[in-house]
Amino acid sequence: MTIKTTAARPKALIALLAAAGLALPGAARADAVLVAVAANFAGPLAKLGEGFAAATGHTLTVIAGATGKFYSQIAAGAPFEVLLAADDETPQKLIQQGLAVAGSNFTYAVGVLVLWSATPGLVDDQGAVLAAGKFKKLAIANPKIAPYGRAGMEVLKAQGLTDAVAPKLVTAESIAQAYQFVASGNAELGFVALSQIMGVGPPQAHERPPGGPAAGFGKSITGSFWRVPAHLHSEIRQGAVLLKPGEKKPAAAALLAYLKTAPAKALIQAYGYGL
């Protein structure tokens, strides 16, 4: 499976895919599906792709990025066949505009927002580090195009910290870039997805806080994090949808069906998502 992260503009993206032999639905191999996936789900999809290939014989070509950017690219004619968004509004909007297949959308995962630092012990069990203000930069995905970024801004608003933290915000194009800002040390803190700091699976037993895997406060693979209480932001329901270029592609339909299987759901939950 091929995974690429793109920030390309719509026309540039179409040209890129054309150069790869993917510009037209008929140009892709019959057993391959072209997927646009929200950056937070790129890691889980890589693992799911292995099971999908084993179960169906089909393969994936994946472009990872921000959901808002994908919407613009699809509207401009990008030939994606399946969209795995970071929200459920975008799939519905694409259906309403005739760019996706009616009735094909469903929630494949419910995202979990965390405040993460690459520094062990910096993030406390109540997220009080935000109010304390003892940091220089807080990374957040662009709330205009990234649902996790919108959720992060909702958390700041709910805690009355919007104005205080505003000068310290570092806006990333996607949640993947927000993660990189923190991992590289360019920002001490960042709002990211739980799946991003869990690596290829749930934390080891000695890393699990009381209450089970990734419940409440605990250690990430590197650093420290606070699992943001769900009541502080809108639910992050991540929707899948069959796009018009994939309407007659067996591999595209097979991928959506595979995401509903027990093995796929178990893996999605292992990465910290709800169902």
Secondary structure, DSSP 8 states (H G I E B T S, - for coil): -EEEE----HHHHHHHHHHTT-SSGGGS-TTEEEEEEEGGGHHHHHHHHHHHHHHHS-EEEEEEE-HHHHHHHHHTT---SEEE-SSSHHHHHHHHTTSB-TT--EEEEEE-EEEEESSTTSS-TT-THHHHT--S-EEEE-TTT-HHHHHHHHHHHHTT-HHHHGGGEEEESSHHHHHHHHHTTSSSEEEEEHHHHSTTSS--GGG--TTSTT-SEEE-SSSEEEE--GGGS--EEEEEEEBGGGTT-HHHHHHHHHTTSHHHHHHHHHTT-B-
